[in-house]
């Protein structure tokens, strides 16, 4: 059996996509969750795209991930947020 090779080497640039219903509360909540784990996350790290009907929004967050544990904690918190419909 071969040793497993890690898929990511930390620290590294990493993008997280978060989708939910459009609204300022959703964006503020997601950014607050991310800043809990990445305190220096700036506004320029977040890009937004609304759905055709403007009912949903996807946020693409570009960050510098420092560890697998950090990413796991971010995804756990996002999944526990009732406003988040999907993460990638």
C-alpha positions in Angstrom: 0.0 0.0 0.0 1.3 3.4 -1.0 1.5 6.3 1.4 -1.2 8.8 0.8 -0.1 12.1 -0.7 -1.9 15.2 0.7 -4.1 16.9 -1.8 -3.2 20.3 -0.4 0.1 21.7 1.0 -0.4 24.4 3.6 -0.4 27.3 3.7 -2.2 27.7 0.3 -4.6 29.8 -1.6 -8.1 28.4 -1.4 -11.5 29.3 -2.7 -14.8 28.6 -0.9 -18.2 29.1 -2.6 -21.2 29.6 -0.4 -24.8 29.8 -1.7 -27.9 31.0 -0.1 -30.9 33.3 -0.5 -30.0 36.8 -1.6 -29.8 39.4 1.1 -27.4 41.5 3.2 -28.0 39.3 6.3 -26.8 36.2 4.4 -23.7 38.0 3.2 -22.9 39.5 6.7 -23.4 36.1 8.4 -21.2 34.2 6.0 -18.4 36.9 6.2 -18.6 36.8 10.0 -18.2 33.0 10.0 -15.2 33.3 7.7 -13.6 36.1 9.8 -13.9 33.9 12.9 -11.4 31.6 11.2 -9.6 34.1 9.0 -9.4 37.4 11.0 -7.6 39.3 8.3 -10.1 38.4 5.5 -10.7 41.6 3.5 -13.6 42.7 1.4 -11.6 42.3 -1.8 -11.5 38.5 -1.0 -15.3 38.2 -1.5 -17.0 38.2 -4.9 -20.7 38.0 -5.4 -23.0 36.7 -8.1 -26.8 36.8 -8.0 -29.0 34.3 -9.7 -31.0 35.3 -12.8 -34.1 35.9 -10.8 -32.0 37.6 -8.1 -33.5 35.3 -5.4 -30.2 33.5 -4.6 -26.6 34.6 -4.3 -23.3 32.8 -4.4 -20.3 34.2 -2.6 -16.8 33.2 -3.7 -14.3 33.7 -0.9 -10.6 33.6 -1.7 -8.4 33.0 1.4 -5.0 31.8 2.5 -5.7 28.5 4.3 -3.2 27.7 7.0 -4.3 24.1 7.8 -6.8 21.3 7.1 -8.2 21.8 10.6 -8.9 25.5 9.7 -10.8 24.5 6.5 -12.7 21.7 8.3 -13.8 24.2 11.0 -14.9 26.8 8.4 -17.0 24.2 6.5 -18.5 22.8 9.8 -19.6 26.3 10.8 -21.0 27.1 7.4 -23.0 23.8 7.3 -24.4 24.6 10.7 -25.7 28.0 9.5 -29.3 27.7 8.6 -29.0 30.4 5.9 -26.4 28.5 3.9 -27.9 26.3 1.3 -24.8 24.8 -0.3 -21.0 25.1 -0.1 -18.3 24.0 -2.5 
